[in-house]
Amino acid sequence: IENDFYYNTLNDEQKKIYTAISYGVKDFKDRFNVQNYNFVSMEQTLDDVGKALSCFLDDHPEVFYVNNKYTVYTKDNLLFGTLVDVKINFTEKSLNDVETKISRIETEINNILNNIPSDEPIEKELYFHDIIGENVKYYEYDTIENIPDSCHSIEGVFLNKEAVCDGFSEALNILLSRVNIPSIAVIGELEEAHEWNLVKLDDGWYNLDLTSDKSIESTDKEIVTHVYFNRTTEDMQETHIFNDLNILPDATATKYMYYNYYDKNILSTDNTTTKLEEILDNNKNEYLVEFKVNGQSNITSVMSNVFGKSKYGKYTKDRIYTYYDILDAY
């Protein structure tokens, strides 16, 4: 994909490494020279390579066959000073293996793109969020070090149907780019290392965290909520830590926040009971009811009364259900 957001955050020396990596990947060469790199120290070079490689992979999720491991080699030259070679790590044995997987991934991507339900950007974003969330499992692991490389990439999402946060984020970046919706990978923390997306719609930037929206476990269906669908940066900071907040666009738009746009936001000026019943009457998901409140202190008693009515018994009768709330969304 054509994305240079993280490239533009690098200094000149790091950009030289990033460019060398891009040519190496294109030619399927795992070792290459960094042209005109100004070597100062091995410590600085290792830091520059790590930064450049990380930024390259964040900009280019389509390069699923390279991981974040690397080696730096130096050689002194009387005319040109210290020359720097970088060795990256391909996760596939051959170019043929890469091309085979690319073809299979393209088939999966095209199947998704061919079934987009609407021309509206918000509907496309929601469709991508939900179809991935409902059809791809979150890979369960004991330690981060034991996660397969594929789960960190679009390979895990599109081919293996099992991934972790960066796999989900990168798959969304790929799909959004195909429909000309700008998207950036965001690196941060949610109890541990975490990745999500910044998405640009017509009125500004939004945070989108599909992984966190897969928090509810179910025995018979992958449940996907929309708590983190198009949230402001201020909202996200209540639960997430941004690693590089100073370089990212500030997400302040609210029009397309899920609960606003789809009229599932119970305002403090609303009659809470009436609005909740209206939301239930229009609800089309037999597994999930969700809505947002705004400081109403009586919401739990209202929920108890409303769900106790026979009209809404289908949501609780003979069901084991999860009660979930975060960021004032239920």
C-alpha angles and dihedrals in degrees: 000000000000103000126137101163096119093036088063091056092061129094121242096268093048090049089057089056093046090052091048090051091051092053091045092053092046091054093039090239115149095195126046144150123258105228118229094351113167103228114207104158139340090246091055093045093050089051092048093049093048091050094046094047092048091050092047092053092046090052094044114042088163087076092078093150096071122073129197097266119111145160128213124213125189133194128185116233124188093218103036104026119227114000119207128213123185126204117199128189122247113201091205124070099222144013088248090058090050093049092049092054092044089055092050092047091050090054091053093046092049091050088057095044092049091061101049104143100209144019091230111108092222090054091049091050091049091048092052092046093050101040093051093041093050097044105037123068124219108246110241115219142170097216132010090237090065096056111114115245090240092063090061092057147051088269090070092050102042102031109023098029090222127097147140130236100291091047090055093045094049093048090053090049090054095048095044091049090054090061095041097253110140114235135174130197111239119207120204145106138287101175085314137016109319142175133202139152142269110209126193119216128171095283099041146285128331135187116238120188111179094172092060089047088061092063098115114085122213132177097219107028141025103250116210121190128189102225091121097036107124102343129167121250088247090057092048093052089066089071108007135062118218114214096202105020093151094065098043128089111260109246106218103142118111108174094094098040101132098243093046098047096043094043096245095125115110105207124207088246092056127092095251096211094047094047094047090051090049090052091050092047090055096040114120101180115092092195101045142043117181137170142151129239131198111219099312105156095196098056096114093053091046090051091050092051096044097045089046091065114102090232090069098035091113088077095057109020113110090347133124102216138185123226109210132175134171134149088012091298120124 
